[in-house]
Amino acid sequence: MTEFESKCYGMTEQDIRDQYINSLTAKLSGLEMVVMSILSDCQEMQNFGIDTKEQIRKQMNVAKFILAEMMDARRNEEMVLVSSDGREIA
C-alpha cells in the first residue's frame, strides 16, 4: 500500500476494486448503489463521535474513487476513433 492510498483510502486501490467494484452488491444492484451505501454508512458514522472523523473522510474518498472509475469507464465506452476522412477506426 502506498502512503497516498493509506492516507486517502485506508486501503489500496486494488482493494477498493476487489471489495467494492467487483462485489456482489455491485453486480446485482450497480455501482451507484455501492456508492449510496458508502455515503449512508458515513452518515451513520457521524453519530459515533469525533473518533470516526478520519474514517468518514477515507470512506468518502473511496466513494469518490468509485465514481471516478465509473466516469472513466463511461468515457472509454463513448470514445470512438475517427480517421481524417470520417471513417470509424475503433
TACOR-V968148 format. One line per field, one symbol per residue. phi: phi as a letter, one per 30 degrees, with the letter a starting at -180 (. if undefined). psi: psi as a letter, one per 30 degrees, with the letter a starting at -180 (. if undefined). burial: + if it has 9 or more other C-alpha atoms within 8 Angstrom, else -. Layout:
phi=???
psi=???
burial=???
//
This chain:
phi=.ddeddddciaddddddddcdcddedddcjdedddddddddddddddcjdeceddddddddddddddddddddddddddbdbddcjddcb
psi=kleeeeeefglleeeeeefeegleeeeeflfeeeeeeeeeeeeeffffaeffeeeeeeeeeeeeeeeeeeeeeeeeefkkkklfggkke.
burial=----++--+-++--++++-++++-+++-+++-+++--++--+--++-----++--+-++++++--++--+-----------+--------
//
